[in-house]
Amino acid sequence: MTVRGDTPSGSRLRRLARRSPVATDATAAEERPAAGEVCELCGVPISTEHRHLVDLETRALMCTCRACSLLFEGRAAGGGHYRLVPDRRLRIEGFELDDALWESLAIPVDMAFFFHNTQVDRVVAFYPGPMGATESLLELEAWRELEQANPVLGGLEPDVEALLVNRAGGAREAWVVPIDDPYDLVGLIRTRWRGLAGGREVWEEIGAFFERLGRRAKVVDRSGERVRASAAADAAAGGGKEHAWAT
């Protein structure tokens, strides 16, 4: 079943899907106005790269300008109704998730994201597909086992951060991401999928999505300890060396 209540609106997904899947220059993207897109709090035009709020009651994602997002920086801001989506991204090396545990999570495809939904007071699991984001019933004990094996998951911010798992094509990747990243992926798949297998275009764009994510994410082990800085930081510093860890 497709769960409407825990996915952004159709218009939100269409806006996510309109973002260029090949844009890689983050600085240029931040400076480039998004066509027809405005802050959903104050109405001013906003750039392609901008922050989002989560409406905790409707699960909708709201685009915000920098000035408005600053008003929600503190966790207590928003009156329990809105939460600012953070911007940290972590790639987890050595993530413990074998095939047996994956089967116990009852995910029928090779990609999924998990987050703690405070409205239902539990961790929920969704997987992307051509119809949008679909919920998979998640056994609490299976999640506890995953969290015990990978203590970094204990630091996920409720409602606004997710564990994103990619096992497609033999990949074994796990990421901590802002909640809007998985919905970017949902929008990409929903609008680009063709036929039964999706088609070459969608799989190329999925690959590009994870490549971009890798350039932005810091690398940690399953306990959350630093392994190295992001690929982008490595490249800027000449590559290969350890860099200062900013939390």
MARGUKE-188942 format. One line per field, with one value per residue: residue number from 1; y, z, x of N, C-alpha, C, O in turn. Coordinates in Angstrom, 1 decimal, padded with zeros to 4 digits. Each point is the difference from the previous one (the first is absolute). Last residue first. Layout:
// MARGUKE-188942
num: [NUM:...]
nv: [Y:...]
nw: [Z:...]
nu: [X:...]
cav: [Y:...]
caw: [Z:...]
cau: [X:...]
cv: [Y:...]
cw: [Z:...]
cu: [X:...]
ov: [Y:...]
ow: [Z:...]
ou: [X:...]
END
This chain:
// MARGUKE-188942
num: [247:246:245:244:243:242:241:240:239:238:237:236:235:234:233:232:231:230:229:228:227:226:225:224:223:222:221:220:219:218:217:216:215:214:213:212:211:210:209:208:207:206:205:204:203:202:201:200:199:198:197:196:195:194:193:192:191:190:189:188:187:186:185:184:183:182:181:180:179:178:177:176:175:174:173:172:171:170:169:168:167:166:165:164:163:162:161:160:159:158:157:156:155:154:153:152:151:150:149:148:147:146:145:144:143:142:141:140:139:138:137:136:135:134:133:132:131:130:129:128:127:126:125:124:123:122:121:120:119:118:117:116:115:114:113:112:111:110:109:108:107:106:105:104:103:102:101:100:99:98:97:96:95:94:93:92:91:90:89:88:87:86:85:84:83:82:81:80:79:78:77:76:75:74:73:72:71:70:69:68:67:66:65:64:63:62:61:60:59:58:57:56:55:54:53:52:51:50:49:48:47:46:45:44:43:42:41:40:39:38:37:36:35:34:33:32:31:30:29:28:27:26:25:24:23:22:21:20:19:18:17:16:15:14:13:12:11:10:9:8:7:6:5:4:3:2:1]
nv: [018.6:-000.9:-000.9:-000.5:-003.1:-002.8:-002.7:-001.2:005.0:004.6:004.2:000.4:-005.2:-002.4:001.0:-002.6:-005.0:-000.5:-001.6:-002.8:-002.9:000.6:-000.9:-001.6:-006.1:-003.5:002.6:003.3:005.2:003.9:003.1:002.2:-003.1:-004.5:000.5:-000.3:-004.9:-002.6:001.1:-002.4:-005.0:-000.4:000.7:-004.0:-003.4:001.3:-000.9:-004.9:-003.3:-002.8:-005.7:-001.3:004.2:004.2:005.4:003.9:003.0:-002.1:000.3:004.5:001.6:-002.0:002.0:004.4:-000.6:-001.3:004.3:003.1:-000.5:000.8:-002.7:-003.9:-005.8:-004.3:-004.8:-003.5:-002.3:-001.6:001.2:002.3:000.7:005.5:003.5:004.1:002.6:005.4:004.5:003.7:-002.3:-001.5:-002.1:-003.0:-002.5:-006.0:-003.4:-002.1:-005.5:-006.0:-005.2:000.5:001.2:-003.9:-003.0:001.9:-000.5:-004.3:-000.6:002.1:-001.2:001.6:000.1:004.1:003.4:004.2:004.5:000.5:-000.9:-003.1:-002.0:-001.6:000.3:000.0:-000.4:002.0:-000.1:003.4:001.7:003.9:005.6:001.1:-002.4:-000.7:-003.9:-001.7:-002.8:-002.6:-004.0:-003.7:-003.1:-001.2:000.7:-000.8:-001.9:-005.0:-001.4:001.6:-002.8:-004.0:000.9:003.0:003.6:003.5:003.2:003.1:005.5:004.1:006.3:004.6:006.1:004.4:004.6:000.7:002.1:001.0:000.9:001.4:-000.4:001.8:005.5:002.9:000.5:-000.9:-001.7:004.3:002.7:004.2:005.7:000.5:-000.5:004.5:003.0:-001.9:-001.5:-003.5:-003.8:-005.4:-005.2:-003.8:-003.1:001.5:002.3:003.3:004.3:002.8:002.5:002.1:002.9:000.4:002.0:000.6:005.9:004.4:004.6:001.2:000.8:-002.0:-005.9:-004.0:001.6:-001.4:000.2:-000.8:-001.0:001.7:001.5:000.6:000.6:-005.2:-003.8:-000.1:-002.9:-005.6:-003.9:-004.4:-001.6:-002.0:-001.1:004.9:001.3:000.4:-003.6:002.0:001.9:-003.3:-001.8:002.8:-000.4:-003.9:-000.4:-002.3:-003.0:-003.2:-000.4:-004.0:-006.2:-005.4:-005.8]
nw: [013.7:-002.8:000.2:-004.0:-002.1:-003.6:-004.8:-004.5:-004.3:-001.3:002.3:-002.4:-000.3:004.4:001.6:-002.1:001.9:005.7:004.6:003.9:003.3:004.9:002.6:002.3:000.2:-004.8:-003.4:-003.6:-002.6:-003.4:-004.3:-003.8:-005.1:-001.2:-002.7:-005.7:-003.0:-000.8:-004.3:-005.3:-001.8:-002.1:-005.5:-004.1:-001.1:-003.4:-005.8:-003.1:000.1:001.3:000.8:-002.6:-004.3:-000.7:003.3:002.3:004.5:005.6:002.8:002.9:005.3:005.0:002.7:003.7:005.6:004.2:002.9:004.8:005.9:002.2:002.1:-000.2:-001.6:-002.8:-004.0:-003.3:-006.2:-004.4:-003.6:003.6:004.5:004.2:003.8:004.5:004.5:002.5:002.8:001.1:004.4:005.5:000.2:002.1:001.1:001.1:-004.2:000.1:001.5:-002.4:001.4:002.8:-003.0:-002.7:002.7:000.9:-003.7:-000.3:003.3:-001.1:-004.8:-004.0:-005.9:-003.8:-004.7:-003.7:-004.1:-005.6:-004.1:-002.7:004.5:005.0:005.7:006.1:005.6:005.7:005.9:004.1:002.9:-003.2:-001.7:-001.3:-004.3:-002.8:-004.1:-004.9:-005.4:-004.8:-004.6:-002.5:000.0:001.4:006.6:005.1:004.0:000.6:-004.0:000.7:002.9:-002.1:-002.9:002.6:002.1:003.9:-002.3:-000.5:-002.6:-002.6:-000.5:000.0:000.7:001.7:000.9:003.3:002.0:003.7:001.4:003.5:001.9:005.7:001.2:-002.3:002.6:003.1:-001.7:-002.2:-003.3:-002.5:-001.9:-005.0:-005.5:-003.4:-003.8:-005.3:-004.1:-002.3:-000.6:001.4:-000.2:003.7:002.1:004.1:005.5:001.0:-003.7:-001.0:-004.2:-001.8:-004.3:-003.8:-005.0:-004.3:000.7:000.3:002.0:002.3:003.1:006.0:001.9:-003.6:-004.4:-004.9:-005.9:-004.9:-002.7:002.3:000.0:002.3:002.0:002.3:-003.4:-000.9:003.3:-000.5:-004.4:-002.5:-004.3:-003.6:000.6:-000.1:000.7:000.7:003.9:005.0:000.1:000.5:004.9:003.1:-000.8:002.3:005.9:004.1:004.0:003.1:-000.3:-004.1:-001.4:-002.9:-000.5]
nu: [031.7:006.2:006.1:004.7:003.8:003.9:000.7:000.9:-001.2:-001.5:-003.8:-005.5:-002.8:-002.9:-005.4:-004.7:-002.2:-001.9:001.0:001.3:000.6:-004.2:-004.8:-003.9:-001.1:001.2:004.7:001.8:000.9:-003.5:-001.4:-002.0:000.8:-003.6:-005.1:-000.7:-000.9:-005.1:-003.8:000.3:-002.4:-005.3:-001.4:000.0:-004.5:-004.7:-000.2:-001.2:-005.2:-004.2:-001.8:-005.4:-001.7:002.1:000.2:002.0:-002.9:000.5:005.2:002.2:-001.4:002.2:004.7:000.2:-000.8:004.1:002.8:-001.5:001.3:005.8:003.8:004.6:000.3:003.4:-000.4:002.8:-002.0:-000.4:-004.7:-004.3:-002.0:-000.5:-003.6:000.5:-003.2:-000.2:-003.3:-002.2:-003.9:003.3:005.1:004.7:004.1:000.5:002.7:005.7:002.0:000.3:-000.3:-005.3:-004.9:-003.4:-004.1:-005.4:-004.5:-003.8:-004.7:-005.4:-003.6:-003.8:-002.1:-000.9:-002.2:001.6:-000.7:000.8:-001.9:004.4:004.0:003.0:-000.9:001.1:-002.3:001.4:-001.1:-001.8:-003.5:-003.2:000.9:005.7:004.1:005.5:002.2:003.3:-000.8:003.0:-000.2:001.2:-006.1:-004.0:-000.1:-001.0:004.3:003.4:004.2:005.6:004.1:003.4:004.9:004.7:003.5:003.0:005.0:004.1:000.9:-003.1:-000.6:-003.8:-000.7:-004.2:-001.8:-006.2:-004.5:-004.4:-005.6:-004.9:-004.0:001.4:002.4:005.0:006.1:003.2:005.5:004.1:001.5:-003.8:000.0:003.2:-002.2:-001.8:003.3:001.5:-004.0:-003.2:-004.9:-001.5:-003.6:-002.8:-003.0:-004.5:000.7:004.8:003.0:005.2:003.7:005.2:003.2:003.9:002.1:-001.5:-000.8:-003.1:-003.6:-004.7:-003.6:-000.4:000.2:002.4:004.9:001.9:001.0:-000.7:005.6:005.2:005.7:005.1:004.4:001.8:002.9:005.8:003.8:001.3:001.9:-000.4:-005.3:-002.8:-006.0:-004.4:-005.6:-004.5:-002.9:-002.6:-005.4:-004.7:-002.4:-004.0:-005.7:-003.6:-000.7:001.5:000.5:-000.9:-006.1:-002.0:000.4:-001.7:001.4]
cav: [-000.5:001.1:-000.4:000.3:001.5:000.2:000.3:-001.0:-001.4:-000.7:000.0:001.4:000.5:-000.7:000.7:001.4:-000.1:-000.3:001.0:001.1:-000.8:000.5:000.6:001.4:000.6:-000.2:-001.4:-000.5:-001.4:-000.4:-000.6:000.9:001.2:-000.4:-000.2:001.4:000.6:-000.6:000.5:001.4:000.0:-000.5:001.2:000.9:-000.6:000.2:001.4:000.4:000.5:001.4:000.0:-000.9:-001.5:-000.5:-001.4:-000.5:000.7:000.0:-001.3:-000.4:000.8:-000.5:-001.3:000.3:000.5:-001.2:-000.7:000.4:-000.7:000.8:001.2:000.8:001.4:000.5:001.4:-000.2:001.0:-000.5:-000.3:-000.3:-001.3:-000.4:-001.2:-000.3:-001.0:-001.4:-000.8:000.8:000.7:-000.4:001.0:000.5:001.4:000.6:000.3:001.4:001.0:001.3:-000.3:-000.5:001.1:000.8:-000.8:000.0:001.3:000.0:-000.8:000.7:-000.6:-000.2:-000.2:-001.4:-000.5:-001.0:-000.6:000.9:000.6:000.8:-000.8:000.8:-000.2:000.2:-000.4:-000.5:000.1:-001.2:-000.4:-001.3:-000.1:000.3:000.9:-000.1:001.1:-000.2:001.0:000.4:001.3:000.2:000.5:-000.9:001.0:-000.1:001.3:000.2:-000.7:000.7:001.1:-000.6:-000.3:-001.2:-000.4:-001.4:-000.1:-001.1:-001.1:-000.9:-001.3:-000.9:-001.3:-001.0:-000.2:000.3:-001.2:000.4:-000.3:000.0:-000.2:-001.4:-000.3:-000.6:001.0:000.4:-001.2:-000.7:-000.7:-001.4:000.1:000.4:-001.2:-000.8:000.8:000.0:000.8:001.2:000.8:001.4:000.8:000.7:-000.6:-000.4:-000.5:-001.3:000.2:-001.1:-000.3:-000.4:-000.8:000.7:-000.6:-001.4:-000.6:-000.8:-001.0:000.5:000.2:001.4:000.8:-000.3:-000.5:001.0:-000.5:000.1:000.5:-001.1:000.0:000.0:001.4:000.8:-000.3:000.6:001.4:000.4:001.1:-000.5:001.2:000.0:-001.1:-000.6:000.3:001.0:-000.6:-000.7:001.0:000.6:-001.0:000.0:001.2:-000.3:000.1:001.3:000.5:000.1:000.8:001.4:000.7:001.3:001.2]
caw: [000.4:000.5:000.1:001.2:000.2:001.0:001.4:000.7:000.0:-000.7:000.7:000.2:-001.3:-000.4:000.8:-000.5:-001.3:-001.2:-000.4:-000.7:-000.8:-001.3:000.1:-000.2:001.3:000.5:000.1:001.4:000.1:000.8:001.3:001.1:000.0:000.5:001.4:000.6:-000.2:001.1:001.3:000.2:000.2:001.4:000.9:-000.1:000.8:001.5:000.5:000.2:-001.1:000.2:000.7:001.2:-000.1:-001.2:-000.2:-001.1:-001.2:-000.4:-000.5:-001.2:-001.1:-000.3:-000.7:-001.3:-000.8:-000.5:-001.0:-001.4:-000.4:000.3:-000.9:000.8:000.2:001.0:000.5:001.5:001.0:000.8:-000.8:-001.4:-000.3:-001.4:-000.3:-001.4:-000.5:-000.4:-000.6:-001.0:-001.0:-000.4:000.5:-001.0:-000.1:001.2:-000.2:-000.6:001.0:-000.6:-000.8:000.9:000.8:-000.9:-000.4:001.2:000.0:-001.1:000.4:000.9:001.3:000.6:001.4:000.3:001.4:000.5:001.2:001.1:000.5:-001.0:-001.2:-001.1:-001.2:-001.3:-001.2:-001.1:-001.2:-000.4:001.0:000.3:000.0:001.3:-000.1:001.2:000.9:001.4:001.0:001.0:000.5:000.5:-001.0:-001.2:-001.1:-000.9:-000.1:001.2:-000.2:-001.1:000.7:000.9:-000.8:-000.9:-000.4:000.2:000.5:000.9:-000.4:001.1:-000.6:000.4:-000.8:000.1:-001.2:000.1:-000.5:-001.1:000.2:-001.1:-001.2:-000.1:000.8:-000.8:-000.9:000.7:000.0:001.3:000.3:000.5:001.1:001.2:000.6:000.7:001.2:001.1:-000.3:000.7:-000.5:-000.4:000.0:-001.2:-000.6:-001.4:000.0:000.7:000.8:000.0:001.3:000.1:001.1:001.1:001.2:-000.3:-000.9:000.7:-000.9:-000.8:-001.4:-000.2:001.2:000.3:001.3:001.0:001.3:000.6:-000.8:-000.5:000.5:-001.1:-000.5:001.1:000.2:-001.1:000.1:001.1:000.6:001.0:000.6:-000.3:000.6:-001.0:000.2:-001.0:-001.2:000.3:000.1:-001.4:-000.7:000.5:-000.5:-001.3:-000.9:-000.3:-001.2:000.3:001.2:-000.4:001.2:000.0:000.0]
cau: [-001.3:-000.9:-001.4:-000.7:-000.3:-001.0:000.4:000.7:-000.3:001.0:001.3:000.4:000.5:001.3:001.0:000.2:000.8:-000.7:-000.9:000.6:001.0:000.5:001.3:-000.1:-000.2:-001.4:-000.2:000.2:000.0:001.2:000.0:-000.4:000.9:001.3:-000.1:-000.1:001.4:000.9:-000.5:000.5:001.5:000.1:-000.2:001.1:001.1:-000.2:000.1:001.3:000.7:000.3:001.3:000.1:-000.2:-000.7:-000.2:000.9:-000.2:-001.4:-000.4:000.7:-000.5:-001.4:000.1:000.6:-001.1:-000.8:000.7:-000.4:-001.2:-001.2:-000.2:-000.9:000.2:-000.9:000.2:-000.3:000.5:001.1:001.1:-000.3:000.6:000.0:000.7:-000.3:000.9:-000.3:001.1:000.7:-000.8:-001.4:-001.0:-000.9:000.1:-000.6:-001.4:-000.1:-000.3:000.5:001.2:001.1:000.5:000.8:001.2:000.9:000.7:001.0:001.2:000.8:000.0:001.3:-000.2:000.2:000.4:-000.9:000.6:000.3:-001.2:-000.6:-000.4:-000.4:000.9:-000.6:000.8:-000.8:000.8:000.8:001.0:-000.5:-001.4:-000.5:-001.1:-000.8:000.1:-000.6:000.5:-001.0:000.2:001.4:000.9:-000.1:000.1:-001.2:-000.6:-000.9:-001.3:-000.8:-000.7:-001.0:-001.2:000.1:-001.3:-000.3:-001.4:-000.1:000.8:000.4:000.1:001.1:-000.1:001.2:000.7:001.5:000.7:000.9:001.4:000.9:-000.8:-000.4:-001.1:-001.0:-000.8:-001.2:-000.9:-000.1:001.2:-000.3:-000.9:000.7:000.6:-001.1:-000.4:001.0:001.1:000.2:001.2:-000.2:001.3:000.3:001.2:-000.3:-001.3:-000.1:-001.2:-001.0:-000.7:-001.4:-000.3:-000.6:000.4:-000.2:001.0:001.1:000.6:001.1:-000.3:-000.1:-000.4:-001.4:-000.1:000.1:-000.1:-001.4:-001.1:-000.8:-001.4:-000.9:-000.2:-000.5:-001.4:-000.8:000.0:-000.9:000.7:001.0:000.7:001.5:000.7:000.9:001.4:000.4:000.4:001.3:001.0:000.2:000.8:001.3:000.7:000.4:-001.0:-000.4:000.7:001.4:000.3:000.0:-000.4:000.7:-000.8]
cv: [001.1:-000.7:001.1:-000.4:000.2:001.5:000.2:000.2:-000.8:-001.5:-000.8:000.1:001.5:000.6:-000.6:000.7:001.4:-000.1:-000.4:001.0:001.0:-001.0:000.3:000.7:001.5:000.5:-000.2:-001.5:-000.4:-001.5:-000.2:-000.6:000.9:001.2:-000.3:-000.1:001.4:000.6:-000.5:000.6:001.3:-000.1:-000.5:001.1:000.8:-000.6:000.1:001.4:000.6:000.7:001.5:000.2:-000.7:-001.5:-000.4:-001.5:-000.5:000.7:000.1:-001.3:-000.4:000.8:-000.5:-001.2:000.5:000.4:-001.3:-000.7:000.4:-000.7:000.8:001.3:000.6:001.4:000.4:001.3:-000.4:001.0:-000.5:-000.3:-000.4:-001.3:-000.3:-001.2:-000.4:-000.8:-001.4:-000.6:000.6:000.9:-000.5:001.0:000.7:001.5:000.6:000.3:001.4:001.2:001.3:-000.4:-000.5:001.2:000.8:-000.8:000.1:001.3:000.0:-000.7:000.8:-000.6:-000.4:-000.2:-001.5:-000.4:-000.9:-000.7:001.0:000.6:000.9:-001.0:000.7:-000.4:000.3:-000.2:-000.6:000.3:-001.3:-000.7:-001.3:000.0:000.2:001.1:-000.2:001.3:-000.2:001.1:000.3:001.3:000.3:000.5:-000.8:001.1:000.1:001.4:000.3:-000.6:000.8:001.2:-000.5:-000.3:-001.1:-000.2:-001.4:-000.2:-001.1:-001.1:-001.0:-001.3:-000.8:-001.2:-000.9:-000.2:000.4:-001.3:000.4:-000.4:-000.1:-000.3:-001.4:-000.5:-000.8:001.0:000.4:-001.1:-000.8:-000.8:-001.4:000.1:000.3:-001.2:-000.8:000.7:000.0:000.8:001.3:000.6:001.4:000.7:000.7:-000.8:-000.6:-000.6:-001.3:000.5:-001.2:-000.2:-000.3:-001.1:000.8:-000.8:-001.5:-000.6:-000.7:-001.1:000.6:000.4:001.5:000.7:-000.1:-000.6:001.1:-000.5:-000.1:000.6:-001.3:000.0:000.0:001.4:000.9:-000.3:000.7:001.5:000.6:001.2:-000.5:001.2:000.0:-001.1:-000.7:000.4:000.9:-000.6:-000.6:001.0:000.5:-000.9:000.2:001.2:-000.2:000.0:001.4:000.3:000.3:000.9:001.5:000.9:001.2]
cw: [000.1:000.3:000.6:000.0:001.3:000.3:000.9:001.4:001.0:000.1:-000.6:000.7:000.1:-001.3:-000.3:000.8:-000.5:-001.2:-001.3:-000.4:-000.9:-000.6:-001.4:000.1:-000.1:001.4:000.7:000.0:001.5:000.2:000.7:001.3:001.2:000.1:000.6:001.5:000.6:-000.2:001.1:001.4:000.2:000.3:001.5:000.9:-000.1:000.8:001.5:000.7:000.3:-001.2:000.2:000.7:001.3:000.0:-001.3:-000.3:-001.2:-001.3:-000.5:-000.6:-001.3:-001.3:-000.4:-000.8:-001.4:-000.9:-000.5:-001.0:-001.5:-000.6:000.6:-000.8:001.1:000.3:001.0:000.7:001.4:000.9:000.7:-000.8:-001.5:-000.2:-001.5:-000.3:-001.4:-000.2:-000.2:-000.6:-001.1:-001.0:-000.4:000.6:-001.1:000.0:001.2:-000.2:-000.6:000.9:-000.6:-000.8:000.9:000.8:-000.9:-000.3:001.2:000.0:-001.1:000.4:000.9:001.4:000.7:001.5:000.0:001.4:000.7:001.1:001.2:000.4:-001.0:-001.2:-001.2:-001.1:-001.2:-001.2:-001.2:-001.2:-000.3:001.0:000.4:000.1:001.4:-000.2:001.2:000.8:001.2:000.9:001.0:000.5:000.6:-001.1:-001.3:-001.0:-000.9:000.0:001.1:-000.2:-001.0:000.7:000.9:-000.6:-001.0:-000.3:000.1:000.6:001.0:-000.6:001.1:-000.9:000.4:-000.8:000.1:-001.3:000.1:-000.3:-001.2:000.5:-001.2:-001.3:-000.1:000.8:-000.7:-000.9:000.7:000.0:001.3:000.3:000.6:001.2:001.3:000.6:000.8:001.2:001.2:-000.4:000.8:-000.4:-000.5:000.2:-001.3:-000.6:-001.3:000.0:000.7:000.8:-000.2:001.5:000.0:001.1:001.2:001.3:-000.2:-001.1:000.7:-000.9:-000.9:-001.5:-000.3:001.4:000.4:001.4:001.0:001.4:000.7:-000.7:-000.6:000.5:-001.1:-000.5:001.1:000.3:-001.1:000.1:001.0:000.7:001.1:000.6:-000.3:000.7:-001.0:000.2:-001.1:-001.3:000.3:000.1:-001.4:-000.7:000.5:-000.6:-001.4:-001.1:-000.3:-001.2:000.3:001.2:-000.3:001.1:000.0]
cu: [-001.0:-001.4:-000.8:-001.5:-000.7:-000.2:-001.2:000.3:000.8:-000.1:001.1:001.3:000.5:000.5:001.4:001.1:000.2:000.9:-000.7:-001.0:000.7:000.9:000.5:001.3:-000.1:-000.2:-001.4:-000.1:000.3:-000.1:001.3:000.1:-000.3:001.0:001.3:-000.1:000.0:001.4:000.9:-000.4:000.6:001.5:000.0:-000.1:001.3:001.1:-000.1:000.1:001.4:000.7:000.5:001.3:000.2:-000.1:-000.8:-000.2:000.8:-000.2:-001.5:-000.5:000.7:-000.5:-001.3:000.1:000.4:-001.2:-000.7:000.8:-000.4:-001.2:-001.2:-000.2:-000.9:000.4:-001.0:000.3:-000.3:000.6:001.2:001.2:-000.2:000.8:-000.1:000.9:-000.4:001.2:-000.4:001.3:000.8:-000.6:-001.4:-001.0:-000.9:000.1:-000.7:-001.5:-000.2:-000.4:000.7:001.3:001.1:000.7:000.9:001.3:000.9:000.7:001.0:001.3:001.0:-000.2:001.3:-000.2:000.1:000.5:-001.0:000.6:000.2:-001.3:-000.7:-000.4:-000.6:000.9:-000.8:001.0:-000.9:000.8:000.7:001.0:-000.6:-001.5:-000.6:-001.1:-000.9:000.2:-000.9:000.5:-001.1:000.4:001.4:000.9:000.1:000.0:-001.2:-000.6:-001.0:-001.3:-000.8:-000.7:-001.1:-001.3:000.1:-001.5:-000.4:-001.4:-000.1:000.8:000.6:-000.1:001.2:-000.3:001.3:000.6:001.5:000.8:000.8:001.4:001.0:-000.8:-000.5:-001.2:-001.0:-000.8:-001.4:-001.0:000.0:001.2:-000.3:-000.9:000.7:000.6:-001.1:-000.5:001.0:001.2:000.1:001.3:-000.3:001.4:000.4:001.1:-000.4:-001.4:-000.3:-001.1:-000.8:-000.4:-001.5:-000.4:-000.5:000.3:-000.3:000.9:001.2:000.6:001.1:-000.2:-000.2:-000.4:-001.5:000.0:000.2:-000.1:-001.3:-001.3:-000.8:-001.4:-001.0:-000.3:-000.6:-001.5:-000.8:000.0:-000.9:000.7:001.0:000.7:001.5:000.7:000.9:001.4:000.5:000.5:001.4:001.1:000.3:001.0:001.4:000.7:000.5:-001.1:-000.4:000.9:001.4:000.4:000.1:-000.5:000.9]
ov: [-000.3:-000.6:000.5:000.3:-001.0:000.8:000.3:-000.9:000.3:-000.7:-000.1:000.9:000.3:000.3:000.7:000.7:000.2:000.5:-001.1:-000.2:-000.1:-000.6:-000.7:001.3:000.7:000.0:000.9:-000.6:000.5:-000.6:-000.3:000.7:000.7:000.0:000.5:000.8:000.4:000.1:000.8:000.7:000.2:000.4:000.8:000.5:000.0:000.5:000.7:000.3:000.3:001.2:000.2:000.0:000.5:-000.7:000.6:-000.4:000.2:-000.5:-000.6:-000.1:000.0:-000.6:-000.6:-000.1:000.0:-000.7:-000.2:-000.1:-000.7:-000.7:-000.5:000.7:-000.5:000.4:-000.4:000.1:-000.7:-000.3:000.1:000.6:-001.1:-000.1:000.0:000.1:-000.5:000.5:-000.6:000.5:000.2:001.2:-000.2:-000.3:001.2:000.6:000.6:001.1:000.9:000.7:-000.1:000.2:000.7:000.3:000.0:000.4:000.5:000.1:000.0:000.6:000.2:000.6:-001.0:000.7:-000.7:-000.3:000.4:-001.0:000.5:001.0:001.2:-001.1:000.1:000.1:-000.4:000.6:-001.1:001.0:-000.9:-001.1:-000.2:-000.2:-000.9:001.2:-000.7:000.6:-000.4:000.2:-000.3:000.3:-000.3:-000.7:-000.7:000.6:001.0:000.2:000.1:000.6:000.5:000.0:000.3:000.6:000.2:000.4:-000.8:-000.7:000.2:-000.9:000.3:-000.5:000.4:-000.5:000.0:-000.5:001.0:-000.7:-000.4:000.4:-000.8:-001.1:-000.3:-000.4:-001.2:000.2:-000.6:000.1:-001.2:-001.2:000.0:-000.2:-000.9:-000.4:000.0:-000.5:-000.6:-000.6:000.7:000.0:000.1:000.4:-000.5:-000.6:-001.1:-001.2:-001.0:000.4:-000.2:-000.2:000.6:-001.2:001.1:-000.9:-000.6:-000.3:000.7:-001.2:000.3:001.2:000.6:-000.2:000.8:-001.2:000.8:-000.1:-001.1:000.9:-000.3:-000.9:001.1:000.7:000.4:000.9:000.9:000.6:000.8:-000.2:-000.7:000.1:-000.8:000.2:-001.2:000.6:-000.4:000.1:000.4:000.1:-000.2:000.3:000.4:-000.1:000.0:-001.0:000.4:-000.2:001.0:001.0:000.6:000.2:000.1]
ow: [000.3:-000.9:001.1:-001.1:000.6:-000.1:-000.4:000.7:000.2:-000.6:000.5:-000.2:-000.6:-000.1:-000.1:-000.5:-000.5:000.1:-000.6:000.2:000.0:000.7:-001.0:-000.1:001.0:000.4:000.2:-000.9:000.6:000.0:-000.7:001.0:000.4:000.8:001.1:000.7:000.7:001.0:000.9:000.6:000.9:001.1:000.8:000.7:000.9:001.0:000.7:000.8:001.2:-000.2:000.5:001.3:001.1:000.2:-000.3:-001.0:-001.1:-000.8:-001.0:-001.2:-001.0:-000.9:-001.1:-001.2:-001.0:-000.9:-001.2:-001.2:-000.6:-001.0:000.8:-000.4:000.1:000.1:-000.1:000.7:000.3:000.8:-000.4:000.3:-000.4:000.3:-000.5:000.1:-000.2:-000.4:000.7:-000.9:-001.1:000.1:-001.2:001.1:-000.2:000.8:-000.1:000.0:000.7:-000.3:-000.3:000.6:000.2:-000.3:000.2:000.4:-000.1:-000.2:000.3:000.1:-000.4:000.8:-000.5:000.8:-000.5:000.1:000.3:-000.2:000.5:-000.6:000.3:-000.1:-000.2:000.2:-000.1:-000.1:000.2:-000.7:000.8:000.4:000.6:001.1:000.6:000.0:-000.1:-000.1:000.0:000.1:-000.2:000.2:001.2:-001.0:-000.2:-000.3:-000.1:000.7:-000.2:-000.1:000.3:000.1:-000.3:000.3:-001.2:000.7:-001.0:001.1:001.2:-000.7:000.5:-000.2:000.0:-000.1:-000.9:-001.0:-000.6:000.8:-001.1:001.1:-001.0:-000.2:000.2:-000.5:-000.3:000.3:-000.4:-000.6:000.0:000.1:001.1:001.1:000.9:001.1:001.2:001.1:001.0:-000.5:000.2:000.8:-001.1:001.1:-000.7:-001.1:-000.1:000.2:-000.7:001.2:-001.1:000.9:-000.7:-000.3:000.2:000.3:000.8:-001.1:000.8:000.3:-001.1:-000.3:000.4:000.4:-000.2:000.1:-000.1:000.5:000.2:000.5:-001.2:000.7:-000.3:000.5:-000.1:-000.3:000.4:000.3:-000.3:001.0:000.9:-000.3:000.6:001.0:-000.3:-000.9:-000.9:-000.3:-000.6:-000.9:-000.5:-000.3:-000.7:-000.7:-000.2:-000.5:000.3:000.1:000.6:-000.2:000.0:000.1:000.6]
ou: [-001.2:-000.6:000.2:-000.6:-000.5:001.0:-001.1:000.3:001.2:000.7:001.1:000.8:001.0:001.2:001.0:000.8:001.1:001.2:000.3:-001.2:001.3:000.8:-000.2:000.0:-000.3:-001.2:-000.7:-000.4:001.0:-001.1:001.0:000.1:000.9:000.8:000.4:000.7:001.0:000.7:000.4:000.7:000.8:000.4:000.5:000.9:000.8:000.4:000.7:000.8:000.3:-000.3:001.1:000.0:-000.2:001.0:-001.0:000.5:-000.3:-000.9:-000.3:-000.3:-000.7:-000.6:-000.2:-000.4:-000.8:-000.3:-000.1:-000.5:-000.7:000.1:-000.8:001.0:-001.2:001.2:-001.2:001.0:-001.0:000.9:001.1:001.1:000.1:001.1:-001.1:001.2:-001.1:001.1:-000.9:000.6:-000.5:000.2:-000.3:-000.6:000.1:-000.7:-001.1:-000.4:-000.7:-000.9:001.2:001.1:001.0:001.1:001.2:001.1:001.2:001.2:001.2:001.0:001.1:-000.6:000.6:000.7:-000.9:001.2:-001.1:000.7:-000.9:-000.5:-000.2:000.5:-001.2:001.3:-001.2:001.0:-000.6:-000.2:000.0:-000.2:-001.0:-000.5:-000.6:000.3:-001.0:001.0:-001.2:001.2:-001.1:001.1:000.2:000.1:000.9:-001.1:-000.7:-001.0:-001.2:-001.1:-001.0:-001.2:-001.2:-001.0:000.2:-000.9:000.2:-000.1:-000.1:-000.6:001.0:-001.1:001.1:-001.1:000.8:-000.6:000.4:000.6:-000.4:000.4:-000.3:-000.5:-001.2:-001.0:000.0:-001.2:-001.0:-001.1:000.5:000.0:-000.5:000.4:000.1:-000.4:000.1:000.2:-000.3:001.0:-001.0:001.0:-000.6:000.3:000.8:-000.2:-000.6:-000.1:-000.4:000.1:-000.6:000.8:-000.8:000.0:000.4:-000.7:-000.8:-000.4:000.7:-000.1:-000.2:-000.3:-000.9:-001.2:-000.8:-000.4:000.9:-001.1:-000.5:-000.6:000.2:-000.4:-000.5:-000.9:-001.2:-000.8:-000.8:-001.0:-001.0:000.7:-000.4:001.2:000.7:000.7:-000.2:000.6:000.8:001.2:001.0:000.9:001.1:001.1:000.9:001.0:001.2:-000.3:-001.1:001.2:000.3:000.7:001.0:-001.2:001.0]
END
